[in-house]
Amino acid sequence: MTTPTEEDFLPSLHVVDDPAYRDATADQSVALAPEWALLVLADRTALASAELPLLVVRVSPRESGRLRVVAEHLWSIENNISLANMAWDEFASAADEDGVFHGF
């Protein structure tokens, strides 16, 4: 996630790597997140898979939801949501039957 794509895209992230949050649930993490956040969690499910399907949580009073995204396509969600180029439901509807977004 620190290497740009061929088109030079990268997700803009603020990484929190603190053992104090190791056992926090997604709901507990969301409760700590600021309003309008796009929370990306590398939970046990993500770390157990070679694809690294990160849990992305949209924290917003207007548009909220959860979906998984393979790490190599995190930039697409973060860039487009933060710039308001696309809506959350466009990514959610493009996820596979397991709820994982693999890109367009």
N, C-alpha and C positions, 0 to 999 in steps of 0.2 A: 504494500500500500504506500510505499515511499518511492516506488519507481513509476515514472509517468507512463501512460499508455503510448502507443505509436502516435496518437493525435496530441500528445502532451497533456493529458488530463490526469489530475490527482485529486483525491478527496482532501478537503480541508478539515483536519481533525485536531482536537485537543485531547491528547491521550492522558488517561488517568490510570496509572499502574501502581496501585496501592494495595498491599495485602489486607488492609482493613476491610476492603470490599469483596474479598475473595468468595465468601459464601452468601453475598447479597443476592436476593431474587431480582428478577426483572422489575417486579412491582416496587420493591424497596428502592431500586435504582431510579425508577421513574419518579418516585416521591421526592428524591433529592435533586432531580434535574430542574433547571429553570424552564419557565413557560416558553414555548416556541422552540424547544430543543429537538434535535435529531440525535437520539441516543443510540450508540452502536455498542453492543455487548458481545464480547468474546466469551460466551458461556460454555458449559461443559459439552453441549451438543455441537457447538461450532468447533471446539478443540478436538473433538473425537472424530472429525471427518477431514479427509485430505482436501476437500473443496473449501473448508473453513466457512461454512454458511453462518455468517454473523447475524445476530438478531438486531434488527433495526426497529426502533420505536419512535414514532412521530408523536411528540408531546406538543399538542396545540389545542386551543379551545374550539377551533373550527374544523380541523382535519387531523384526526389521530388514528393510529393503527399500529400493527406490528407485522413484520414479515422478515423473512431471512433473505440474505443476499450473499452469493459467493463473493469472497473477498475481492477478486479481480474486477468486480462490477460495482463495488461500493461507490466509486467515484461518480458513477452515473446518477445514483440516487442523491448523494450529497450535493453534487454540483447543481443538478436541476431543481431540487427542492429549495436549496438556499438562494438560488437566483429567481425562483418562482417561474421557471420555464415550463415545468410540468407539475401536475397535481399528484398527490400521494396515491390516489386510486388508479392512476395510470400504471404505476409500478406494481401495485397489489394485483391488478387484473392481469399483468404479464407474468406473474409468478406461476410456477408449475403446480401440479396437483398436490404436492407436498408443501406448498407455500414458500418455495425458494425462488428468488429472482435470479436468473442466469444471464440477464442482458436481453436486448431486443434483437 
